[in-house]
Amino acid sequence: MAANPNIPPVELAEQLAVQNDRKIVLAILDGLGGVPRERKTELEAASIPNLNRLAAQSSLGLSTPIAPGITPGSGPAHLALFGYDPVTYRVPRGVLEGMGLGLELAPGDLVGRGNFATIDDAGRLVDRRAGRLPTAVCALLCGRLQREIPAVGDVRVTVVPGAEHRFVVLFRGPRLAGDLSDSDPQHNGERPLEVLPPDTAGARSAEVANTFIRRSAEVLASEKTANWVLLRGLGSPPAIPSLADRYRLRPVGIAAYPMYRGIARLCGMDVPDAGSTWESELDTLRRIADEHDFCYIHFKETDRAGEDGDFDAKVEIIERFDEEVVPRLVALRADVLCITGDHSTPAVLCGHSWHPVPLLIHASYSRRHSRLDEFGERACARGDLGHIRARDVMPLLLAYGLKLRKFGA
């Protein structure tokens, strides 16, 4: 089929994609980007000799996850990096978490991401994460909810524990619809919200979700910390074309957290059990890298430190990544190595932000800048890649991997 010059670069890349044995490794430090504290961001304040050395041999730039000024969630930010338009492909958080935990979802299912939380006697949130419960405690509480709430009317309920305070709830039954509002107000000190439907067609689904929340509160009433549940990202699974179909890739996704395994599965990646540590993730990557030509590996801890508002902890995590991970990524000798973040999580904001994200692409055909020998926001702003959309990163990686045919005669 002839390529249409009026279509966006990502769709054009689909038409030009070819298969070869060149390997692409995409390493994502969740929430990597930051905002200065005392004139330096977390990345700029960190001692990162390996990343700086790599930067001097790489192409640098900044990427905007969605659009200028738009603060993204991790789901759409990742989809953009994989080459999907995150506005077109709107995937509910619950679907990603559920797929990441191994749930086999069917059309018409309603899935939500849950948090155990703490409320006070006045019904206000004291801690949206219930002190980041140990995962083992979360599993016990999920077991209680499953036993006590196996169904809501004719809708079957499945409760699956995730990491720490997180869980997933799957509602399966007739006449369910997605795109419900969250019950999580996103701030402590506020009252949990009622789940609302976007229209009358979703009224039944909203009532099922609200009933589950009320009954969960009854089950958890004796708990001092985890005495409430918050639901967010309630929706149904969409149909998304796979990376294999779009770009003729043999992709694999390596992540410890369920949501990111879910994103990988949704995009058609193989998703092996990679354990829960950086060491186990890297061991998995080394073991299976030869079987795939696109390897995505995810590191969560930078985002967590940013959300906790702990600037120094985020610096230490970046330094640990530089010391423990970067040499092992380089040792893979991939044809293309990209190190970036899905979005910015500045510690000074204690959450995700709209700020552009540092981007590094190391490949045989990278243009090197003799005066750029550091990996940080300001250095990347001067890099040869310029300031691009995150969804244009994938065509660049394919190009550096010689996986795109020439366009036109």
Residue pairs with C-beta under 8 A, 6 or more apart in sequence:
1 15
3 12
3 15
3 16
3 407
3 408
4 12
5 12
5 407
5 408
8 85
9 392
9 395
10 83
10 84
10 85
10 391
10 392
10 394
10 395
12 395
12 407
13 83
13 247
13 394
13 395
13 398
13 404
14 246
14 247
16 404
16 405
16 406
16 407
17 246
17 247
17 248
17 398
17 403
17 404
17 405
18 248
18 403
18 404
18 405
19 248
19 249
19 293
19 403
20 293
20 401
20 402
20 403
21 293
22 293
22 335
22 336
22 401
22 402
22 403
23 289
23 292
23 293
23 294
23 295
23 332
23 334
23 335
23 336
23 401
24 293
24 294
24 295
24 334
24 335
24 336
24 338
24 397
24 398
24 400
24 401
25 285
25 289
25 295
25 297
25 329
25 332
25 334
25 336
25 337
25 338
26 81
26 294
26 295
26 296
26 297
26 338
26 340
26 397
27 297
27 299
27 325
27 329
27 337
27 338
27 339
27 340
28 78
28 81
28 296
28 297
28 298
28 299
28 340
28 341
28 342
29 299
29 302
29 318
29 321
29 339
29 340
29 341
30 74
30 260
30 298
30 299
30 300
30 301
30 302
30 303
30 304
30 341
30 342
30 343
30 345
31 302
31 303
31 304
31 306
31 307
31 341
31 342
31 343
31 344
31 345
31 352
32 43
32 302
32 318
32 340
32 341
32 342
32 344
32 345
32 357
32 358
33 41
33 43
33 341
33 343
33 344
33 345
33 346
33 353
33 355
33 356
33 357
33 358
33 377
34 41
34 42
34 43
34 44
34 306
34 314
34 344
34 345
34 346
34 347
34 348
34 355
34 377
35 41
35 344
35 346
35 348
35 349
35 353
35 355
36 44
37 45
37 311
37 347
37 348
40 376
41 346
41 376
41 377
42 302
42 306
42 311
42 314
42 315
42 318
42 346
42 347
43 318
43 358
43 375
43 376
43 377
44 374
44 376
44 377
44 378
45 311
45 315
46 315
46 316
46 318
46 319
46 322
47 319
47 322
48 318
48 319
48 322
48 326
48 375
49 322
50 322
50 323
50 326
50 327
50 330
51 322
51 326
51 339
51 360
51 375
52 373
52 374
52 375
53 373
54 326
54 330
54 337
54 339
54 360
54 362
54 375
55 360
55 372
55 373
55 374
55 375
55 379
56 368
56 372
56 373
57 362
57 366
57 368
58 360
58 361
58 362
58 363
58 366
58 368
59 360
59 361
59 362
59 363
59 366
59 367
59 368
59 383
59 384
59 385
60 358
60 359
60 360
60 361
60 369
60 372
60 375
60 379
60 380
60 382
60 383
60 384
60 385
61 359
61 361
61 380
61 383
61 384
61 385
61 386
61 387
61 388
62 356
62 357
62 358
62 359
62 377
62 380
62 381
62 383
62 385
62 386
62 387
62 388
63 81
63 340
63 356
63 357
63 359
63 387
63 388
63 389
63 390
63 392
63 393
64 354
64 356
64 357
64 387
64 388
64 389
64 390
65 72
65 76
65 77
65 80
65 81
65 86
65 342
65 343
65 357
65 390
66 72
66 76
66 77
66 80
66 86
66 87
66 390
67 389
68 354
69 354
70 354
71 343
71 352
71 353
71 354
72 80
72 86
72 342
72 343
72 352
72 354
73 93
73 352
74 259
74 260
74 303
74 342
74 343
74 352
75 86
75 91
75 93
75 96
75 233
75 259
75 263
76 86
76 87
76 90
76 91
77 86
77 342
77 343
77 390
78 260
78 263
78 342
79 86
79 89
79 91
79 263
79 267
80 86
80 389
80 390
80 391
80 393
81 340
81 342
81 390
81 391
81 393
81 394
82 243
82 263
82 267
82 296
82 394
83 243
83 246
83 247
83 391
83 393
83 394
83 395
84 240
84 267
84 391
85 391
86 391
89 238
89 240
90 238
91 235
91 238
91 240
91 263
91 266
92 111
92 112
92 178
92 179
92 233
92 234
92 235
92 236
93 112
93 113
93 232
93 233
93 235
93 259
94 110
94 111
94 112
94 113
94 168
94 169
94 231
94 232
94 233
94 234
94 235
95 105
95 111
95 233
95 235
95 236
95 237
95 238
95 262
95 266
96 113
96 233
96 259
96 260
96 262
96 263
96 266
97 111
97 113
97 162
97 166
97 168
97 233
97 258
97 259
97 262
98 105
98 111
98 160
98 168
98 170
98 262
99 105
99 237
99 261
99 262
99 265
99 266
100 162
100 255
100 257
100 258
100 259
100 260
100 261
100 262
100 263
100 265
101 160
101 162
101 168
101 258
101 261
101 262
103 111
103 158
103 160
103 168
103 170
105 111
105 170
105 237
106 172
106 237
107 236
107 237
108 172
108 176
108 236
109 170
109 171
109 172
109 176
109 236
109 237
110 170
110 171
110 172
110 176
110 177
110 178
110 180
110 205
110 208
110 209
110 234
110 235
110 236
111 168
111 169
111 170
111 171
111 233
111 234
111 235
111 236
111 237
112 168
112 169
112 171
112 180
112 209
112 231
112 232
112 233
112 234
112 235
113 166
113 167
113 168
113 231
113 232
113 233
113 259
114 159
114 166
114 167
114 168
114 169
114 229
114 230
114 231
114 232
115 128
115 129
115 130
115 165
115 166
115 167
115 184
115 229
115 230
115 232
116 129
116 130
116 133
116 138
116 141
116 165
116 167
116 220
116 225
116 226
116 228
116 229
117 125
117 127
117 128
117 129
117 130
117 165
117 192
117 226
117 227
117 228
117 229
117 230
118 125
118 126
118 127
118 130
118 131
118 225
118 226
118 227
118 228
119 125
119 126
119 192
119 227
119 228
120 126
123 191
123 192
124 189
124 190
124 191
125 185
125 187
125 188
125 189
125 190
125 191
125 192
125 228
126 188
127 188
127 225
128 184
128 186
128 187
128 188
128 230
129 164
129 165
130 165
130 225
130 226
131 165
131 225
132 164
132 165
133 141
133 164
133 165
133 225
133 226
134 164
135 161
135 162
135 163
135 164
137 226
138 161
138 162
138 163
138 164
138 165
138 166
138 167
139 161
141 161
141 167
141 220
141 223
141 226
142 159
142 160
142 161
142 167
144 219
144 220
145 159
145 216
145 219
145 220
145 229
146 157
146 158
146 159
148 215
148 219
149 157
149 159
149 212
149 215
149 216
149 219
150 156
150 157
151 157
152 171
152 208
152 211
152 212
152 215
153 173
153 208
153 211
154 173
154 174
155 171
155 172
155 173
155 174
155 176
155 208
156 171
156 172
156 173
157 169
157 170
157 171
157 212
158 169
158 170
158 172
159 167
159 168
159 169
159 170
160 167
160 168
160 169
160 170
161 167
162 168
162 257
162 258
163 256
163 257
163 258
163 276
165 226
166 258
167 229
168 258
169 212
169 231
171 205
171 208
171 209
171 212
173 208
175 204
176 204
176 205
176 208
176 236
177 197
177 201
177 202
177 204
177 205
177 236
178 202
178 205
178 234
178 235
178 236
179 197
179 198
179 202
179 234
179 235
180 195
180 196
180 197
180 198
180 202
180 205
180 206
180 209
180 234
180 235
181 193
181 195
181 196
181 197
181 198
181 206
181 234
182 193
182 195
182 230
182 231
182 232
182 233
182 234
183 192
183 193
183 194
183 195
183 209
183 210
183 213
183 230
183 231
183 232
184 192
184 193
184 230
184 231
184 232
185 191
185 192
185 193
192 213
192 228
192 230
194 206
194 210
195 206
195 209
195 210
195 213
195 231
195 234
196 206
197 203
197 205
197 206
205 234
209 231
209 234
212 229
212 231
213 229
213 231
216 228
216 229
217 227
217 228
217 229
220 226
220 227
220 228
220 229
221 227
237 266
240 266
240 267
241 268
242 267
242 268
243 249
243 251
243 267
243 268
243 269
243 294
244 250
244 251
244 268
245 268
247 294
247 394
247 398
247 403
248 403
249 293
249 294
249 403
250 291
250 292
250 293
250 294
251 264
251 267
251 268
251 269
251 270
251 292
251 293
251 294
251 295
251 296
252 264
252 269
252 270
252 271
252 272
252 288
252 291
252 292
252 294
252 295
252 296
253 260
253 261
253 263
253 264
253 265
253 267
253 269
253 270
253 271
253 296
253 297
253 298
254 271
254 272
254 274
254 281
254 284
254 285
254 295
254 296
254 297
254 298
255 261
255 264
255 271
255 274
255 281
255 296
255 297
255 298
255 300
256 274
256 275
256 276
256 277
256 280
256 281
256 298
256 300
257 298
257 300
260 298
260 300
261 271
264 271
264 296
265 271
269 294
269 296
270 288
270 292
272 284
272 288
273 284
274 280
274 281
274 284
274 285
275 281
275 283
275 284
278 299
278 321
278 324
278 325
281 297
281 298
281 299
282 297
282 325
282 328
285 295
285 297
285 332
286 328
286 332
289 295
289 332
289 334
293 401
295 334
299 321
299 325
301 317
302 314
302 317
302 318
302 321
302 341
302 345
303 345
305 313
305 314
305 317
305 347
306 314
306 344
306 345
306 346
306 347
306 349
306 350
306 351
307 345
307 350
307 351
307 352
308 347
308 350
309 347
309 348
309 350
310 347
311 347
311 348
314 347
326 339
329 337
329 339
330 337
330 362
335 363
335 364
335 400
335 401
335 402
336 361
336 362
336 363
336 397
336 400
336 401
337 361
337 362
337 363
338 359
338 360
338 361
338 362
338 393
338 397
339 360
339 362
339 375
340 357
340 358
340 359
340 360
340 393
341 357
341 358
342 357
342 390
343 352
343 353
343 357
344 352
344 353
344 354
344 355
344 356
344 357
345 351
345 352
345 353
346 353
346 355
355 377
356 377
356 381
356 387
357 390
358 375
358 376
358 377
358 380
359 380
359 383
359 385
359 388
359 393
360 375
360 380
361 385
361 396
361 397
361 400
363 400
363 401
364 400
365 400
366 400
367 384
369 382
369 383
369 384
372 379
372 382
372 383
381 387
385 396
388 396
395 404
398 404
